[in-house]
Amino acid sequence: MNLLHPDVPGGSDFYREGRDDGDLAADTPWQHGRVTHAELAETEDLGSKPHSFGLLVDFLSQGNVTLLSGAGLSTESGIPDYRGPSGQARRTGQPMTYQAFTGSDSARQRYWARSHLGWRHVTGASPNAGHRAVAALERAGLVSGIITQNVDGLHQAAGARAVTELHGSLHRVVCLSCWERSSREVLDARLRAANPAWTAAAGLEPAVNPDGDVALEETGGFTVVDCLSCGGLLKPDVVFFGENVPKPRVEQCFSLVSSSSAVVVLGSSLTVMSGLRYVRRASSLGIPVLIVNQGTTRGDELAAARLDAPLGRTLTALVRELGLAGGHHQDGSLSLA
């Protein structure tokens, strides 16, 4: 996908959006409040056209916005996304399905061996500028709720509170017999104790997949542990492929979207229906949708505007424009506390 703007000589400072800005020329001087077009392109490396960024500012300044976040928001924390700007799937191998997990001892062994090594990467990830910006928007009372398709817990780690984890969380484990939920940290300690050789080989672990596991072929020597309370099968408290999002959670998200003034999508290609349906619901109700994502999405035709730009820098520019940034961290990034 060509991200360069066709009307700009050189084009390297400009990202294409999925919306035409009419009579506004690409080289027209522009300012939206505190942030000028030149500052966005130079300071934030954001080459997005001003119209869509202006709409993003306007949407958030009015408040009552629902945010729908996807894997693209966490890539700057070192967690890979599913597709990325090219739209090509990144994952190595097939993801685990609910049917395979519950129906095969070897499938569960393979999953937990791969997930055990990948967990160290997930739990070691820190919130990035995009997560901190979202938390700042919520603290300012501009965001009514956050629906995330991510299972990494980074929204909460950044300080966000009104978060609905659509697909669950890798930080919890559920027993499929007694339905008791427990901490993934407790399970990790038990798996480490049961598999000391795997723990010793941690430095040799392969690259992490977007699901939080790793691509590993030989898993036959891995020991799986069961529920401490009843001996039942343990599963990460996430929605596997082939498994449905719990209906009450789905309805809660529909209600949130339906009562919003706008919906802003952050870092999701909207490839799966579990996220796309909320964009469709908003569109059917006449609620404006704005998409910020690197690469095309299935919801582009329903969006009032879209920005094809890095999430962290875009959201940092947004909170600065709204007057929510307060100073800088030692690394030079804006403080959003």
C-alpha positions, -999 to 999 in steps of 0.1 A, spaced: 0 0 0 14 34 -10 12 57 20 27 88 2 4 116 -8 3 118 -46 0 156 -48 30 165 -26 65 167 -42 86 141 -26 56 129 -6 77 115 22 62 137 50 26 129 41 4 99 48 -27 92 28 -61 93 43 -93 75 32 -111 108 26 -108 136 2 -105 171 17 -120 189 -13 -106 223 -20 -79 221 7 -46 219 -10 -19 197 6 5 227 8 -20 251 23 -8 266 56 -31 254 83 -34 256 121 -59 239 144 -57 256 178 -23 249 194 -11 224 167 -1 236 132 2 215 101 39 220 101 42 209 137 23 178 130 45 169 101 78 179 116 75 176 154 53 145 155 62 130 121 25 131 113 18 139 77 -19 134 79 -41 160 62 -55 186 86 -92 179 80 -93 145 97 -71 155 126 -93 185 131 -124 163 132 -106 140 157 -100 171 179 -136 182 175 -150 148 183 -130 145 215 -135 180 227 -172 175 228 -169 144 250 -190 113 253 -168 94 229 -164 57 228 -130 44 218 -126 10 201 -89 -1 203 -71 -30 185 -37 -46 182 -22 -16 164 -23 4 196 0 -20 213 27 -24 186 47 5 201 49 -15 233 66 -44 214 35 -66 210 30 -74 173 -3 -68 156 -21 -92 134 -18 -75 100 0 -42 101 0 -15 74 5 -41 46 -27 -60 55 -8 -93 53 -12 -116 83 19 -117 105 10 -147 126 32 -179 122 10 -210 121 -27 -213 129 -42 -198 161 -56 -221 187 -93 -227 184 -117 -235 213 -126 -268 198 -90 -280 195 -81 -267 230 -109 -285 247 -108 -316 226 -71 -326 226 -46 -331 254 -17 -326 229 -33 -293 217 -35 -280 253 1 -290 259 12 -273 227 -8 -241 236 5 -239 272 41 -246 262 40 -218 236 20 -194 258 43 -200 288 72 -187 269 53 -159 253 38 -147 286 71 -134 297 71 -110 268 35 -99 273 39 -93 311 71 -74 304 55 -49 280 48 -14 292 21 11 281 32 34 253 23 70 245 -10 59 228 -22 41 260 -12 70 282 -30 94 259 -62 73 260 -60 73 299 -55 111 298 -86 115 277 -106 94 301 -94 113 331 -104 145 314 -140 132 311 -139 132 273 -142 94 269 -173 76 280 -158 41 276 -131 20 260 -138 -12 242 -106 -30 235 -100 -61 214 -66 -64 230 -59 -90 257 -26 -74 270 -40 -52 299 -20 -22 288 -50 2 289 -54 -5 326 -16 -4 332 -17 31 318 -44 42 342 -76 38 322 -106 26 342 -137 22 320 -123 -6 299 -143 -34 285 -120 -63 274 -140 -76 245 -118 -107 240 -109 -111 277 -74 -109 292 -42 -130 292 -37 -118 328 -64 -142 340 -70 -179 339 -104 -197 341 -112 -233 350 -136 -249 325 -152 -271 352 -157 -249 383 -153 -216 364 -131 -202 391 -109 -174 378 -73 -169 390 -42 -148 383 -20 -158 354 10 -150 376 0 -178 400 -3 -202 370 31 -190 356 48 -198 389 32 -233 389 43 -239 353 78 -227 360 80 -252 389 67 -280 368 89 -272 338 124 -261 351 141 -270 319 118 -247 299 125 -219 324 162 -223 320 158 -221 282 139 -188 284 167 -169 267 163 -190 236 126 -184 231 113 -176 196 95 -145 184 62 -137 200 29 -140 180 1 -114 183 -18 -138 205 9 -138 231 23 -172 224 54 -182 204 61 -202 173 75 -235 187 74 -269 171 86 -293 198 64 -291 229 61 -328 238 81 -325 271 60 -298 286 39 -305 317 5 -289 319 -11 -282 353 -48 -282 362 -71 -263 385 -61 -263 421 -97 -262 433 -112 -290 413 -86 -305 389 -104 -292 359 -89 -279 326 -74 -244 328 -78 -220 299 -66 -184 295 -96 -160 301 -97 -150 265 -120 -156 236 -104 -182 213 -112 -185 176 -144 -206 174 -156 -192 207 -183 -165 212 -179 -133 231 -202 -136 261 -236 -121 252 -238 -97 282 -205 -82 272 -216 -78 236 -248 -60 247 -229 -38 271 -207 -26 243 -237 -20 220 -253 1 247 -221 21 251 -218 28 214 -255 36 210 -253 63 237 -221 79 224 -216 111 205 -189 96 184 -169 64 180 -131 65 174 -113 34 162 -77 31 173 -54 6 157 -78 -20 144 -83 -33 109 -118 -44 119 -112 -77 102 -133 -97 126 -170 -90 132 -166 -88 169 -152 -52 165 -167 -43 131 -203 -47 144 -199 -17 167 -188 5 138 -218 -7 119 -241 0 148 -228 35 152 -231 42 115 -267 29 114 -276 53 142 -260 83 125 -232 84 151 -200 96 134 -170 72 133 -134 82 129 -107 56 123 -70 61 132 -51 31 119 -20 23 98 -35 6 67 -70 1 54 -98 -13 75 -132 -31 68 -149 0 83 -134 26 60 -165 32 40 -185 38 71 -161 64 86 -167 101 85 -129 104 83 -98 84 88 -61 90 96 -34 66 83 -7 75 109 12 62 139 -11 58 169 13 70 196 23 103 179 -13 110 167 -28 106 201 0 126 218 -7 154 193 -44 151 202 -39 155 239 -15 184 234 -41 201 212 -67 196 239 -45 211 265 -41 178 285 -3 173 283 17 185 313 55 187 307 79 160 294 94 127 306 132 124 308 131 106 274 115 137 258 80 123 255 50 143 267 38 137 302 1 128 301 -4 124 339 
